[in-house]
Amino acid sequence: MGKLQTLTGGRVASLTNAMARRPGTAAAERRPSDPTTPFTWATRLILPAALTLWLLSLRHVDLTGMRDYGLLQVLPVLYWIALGLLALGFCLALADRRTGSGWFAGYVLGLIAVIHATPTLLYPTLRYSWAWKHVAVVDAVIRHHGEVPHADKLAIYNQWPGFFDLNAFFLQATGVHSALGYATWTPPVFNAVLLGPLLLLYRTVTRDRRLLWGAAWIYYSCSWVGQDYFAPQAFAFLLFVTVIALVMGQLPGSVLYRSGDTRTARWPVGRFVAVMLIAAVIISSHPLTPLMLISALVVLSLPRRNRRVVLPVLAGTVVLAVVWDATIARPYLSQNLGDFLNSLLKPDTNVVSGLAALGTAAPGQVVVSWVDRGLSAAVFVLAAVAFLARPWVRRTALPLLVVAPLPLLAANAYGGEMIFRAYLFALPAASLLIAVLLLKPGPRPERSARSQPSPRSQPSARPRLRALAAYPLLLALLGGLMFGYYGKESANYFTKEEVEAGRFVAATAPPGSTIVSLTSAVPGLYLRYDENPQVQMDEQDLRDRERLVNDPVKGLEGFIQRADPQQPAYIILSRAQAADLYERGILPGGTVQRMDSALSKTPGFIPVYRSKDAVVYRYQGAKS
């Protein structure tokens, strides 16, 4: 009897130990993690080391050295070491099943900081001319207590004012003088906030921590389009991902709700109202994002099992969009209806409109553009391979979300940017597909315990090897991102002297003055845009540009003499405009210098502001 008890006790102990070692069992979950394993120690040491190296690398960066490749050619070697080390640490975290969500979050937030906070920390002023333009719109909304009169080509913001009205309300409620201060930090803050909706979206498909955080890492490694600055598009895109995540979480196939849960059959009233409110904010803030949302909802409603969830949201969104477009946005839509209809008849032109010919662009910009195209193509190819190689993802809505933007790509060029916006809206779903391809072979992670393969069929070393094998690909994706995101920084970066020139014009130009620039790369160009008409020479037809190149003075006369003869015209020439012209090849290199030389010798053009990076001429006219 004693021998039997001993034998039984030994077998029970052996069984208990085996259960403790088996992944996924309750005993294994209760077993304390071993903090002394090499992977764990490496994961915890590399993150702070990489971030420290990154901050040290920013101490001595010569921004004046930026040319064809923007920040790429001035960031020191230490920066790239920090970025590579951060990616290595993340792969080690993926390879260690003990890694908690906190460490994954630290790595992804660290990646966001290294990519998106670097320009903010390096530049003395707000980055990117469009961000300056949107700050000016918020200022005008406050001055006019709503709709801005005489807005000219910026009148579109009167039809979709949600983003600007919210910022105006925030400034007035807090007493902050201008949006300029916090607009500088929009890229890193926006991307950090976006992480929440992205994870919510991914959790509707899987609960595997490595897939969740791997997809988030891949998203930020491939989001080169740069629609994360102070703009309605960034705001609306954040809300778009939130709506799609909430809808996905309600679908019958979501891992958030198990089969038989009555919550998948109908919307809870509170949640549905919240989704409709978010959709209303999107519709009032941006013209394109509501169409992307409707397109996504349409493709999500194709499977019959989804329709009880998706169709109410789709119907509500369509009604809100139609009401808005028929009332508030009617002036803009009526004026441009002919262009919209013509675009529908030219789907092939719409698709390729964003692919520049590159014939006159700077040599470095040709490389940057091809790298952008290669990264975009790689994302879609990898997503397609995941669709073919991982059968379980076909039962999810991820493939539908990837193709959802394509109808709009064929329907309208959106000023040549539709192909980039389509990539942006497809990227969240494509990123999770790529993560599944790289990190999760075999069946869906949420299989029942009864159908799980035995530990012997999947040795624990295999997930580690797959995570480490993904390191070269993750580095390649990051490299492609850097070309697209940093490659145009020579024109996106503004010096303090350039900012002072823009502010000087805004402060001294009388109402009715014409403001002339070669491109939009002027900080503060649109300050007081409701009082002073704007002329950008790069937007003029080819004949006018040729006349400007042949004779700068005669090329300007046709524009400055159209203005009120009682009011002066101001011509702004600056370093960033020269960089912008060189990068895009719109006008020959040296145009800024030749114009400066010609105007300085011509009576009537008086230099009223000059610094090493900018000059402002005031045209007095013949009566001066």
C-alpha angles and dihedrals in degrees: 000000000000090000090051091051091048092049092046093047091050092051092048090050091048091049091048092051091048091050090050090053095047112096117238097025123121091243091054091050091052093047108103114245118251107240092191098068113117093240092051094048092046092049092052096044101043097057098061091037092054093047091048092051090048093054091045090051091060095060097088113026118148104214092183089072094069115119133137095351100039115207092357092079098047104041109102126241089254090065092056091046089054092049093048091046091051091053091048091052091050091052090050088051089053090050093054115074089200093066110117128214091256093065092044089052090049092054095046092046088047090054090050090052095047093049105034106026094051096080090043092054095043102043121075092210142033113297124234129024095243090059089054089050092054092048087054091051091053089050091051092049090055093047093051096036091235132338114045115227123216090021094151110186091000090062088103088078089062089061095048103030101147097107093045095044091052091051092046090051091049093050093048093045094049099035092236110156100220143359088235094092099057095030087072090064096043098106098056094036094047093050092047091051091045089060090075097058091041092056090045089053093048093047089062087067105034143004094205105123093210092055093045096051095033090057091048091051091049091049093055090043092057104034096105098144091091099219091145102094127103097301144117090248094061091047093047093045091055090053091044092057089047093054093046090049092052092048092046090051090057096051119107092242095055117117088221091073123038125219113281093033106133091212089077091061097061141009120262105240095237094049093047092050090050091052091050092049091052090048090052091053090050092050092050095047109046136020099215105040095065088056090050089049092050091048091051092048091049093055091044089056093056095088106073094224090062099051099088088059103035104038096065090052092044093049092048093048093049092049093049092047093049092048092049094046092047093052121019098022096037097103093057095041093048092050093049100034092108092054091049093052092047090052091056088061093053107055094151092054091048092054096052098034093098094051103091118215088234091205096126101025122113113276092246091050090055088058092045092052093050091049089051090052092046093051092048092049091047091054093054093042092051091047090051091049089051089052090054100038100041106051095185093067089064088070091057129075093245097099090048092053091050093057096037096094094051097087090057090048089061095040102056140010094215092210092313093303102094094097090055093046091049089054091048094053093044094048101081093059093037090054093058091048090054091048090053090050094050103036111024120051121178130021129357113293093235096065116139119266090247092062097042114121116244120263090249091061091055112034115209091240093066098071089048092051092048092050092049092044089057091062097089091049093048089050090050091051091050090049091054090048092054092056093051098040101039102025097090099042094114088076096032094057119083128194124221090253091058091050090050090052092054092047091047091058093046091050099044107030111100117230110278095034117139115236113207125192135161094231138356091261093110120110111230093012091135098045104127090009088154090062103036124047116230129224121191114189095204089063094057124098122272095262093056091048092050090051090051092051093048095046118004094195096050090040090059097042094076090059105037093045092055089066127089105293089217091060129063129238123229122210116199121199120180148163095254091053090053089050091047092051091047094049097048099032093223090137129015120274113267094033092125092052093047092049092049091051094046096046093047089060097044122090113239095036107097121185105229098169130027134169134151092274105033144027130191123202124196116210110214099182129219094302095058 
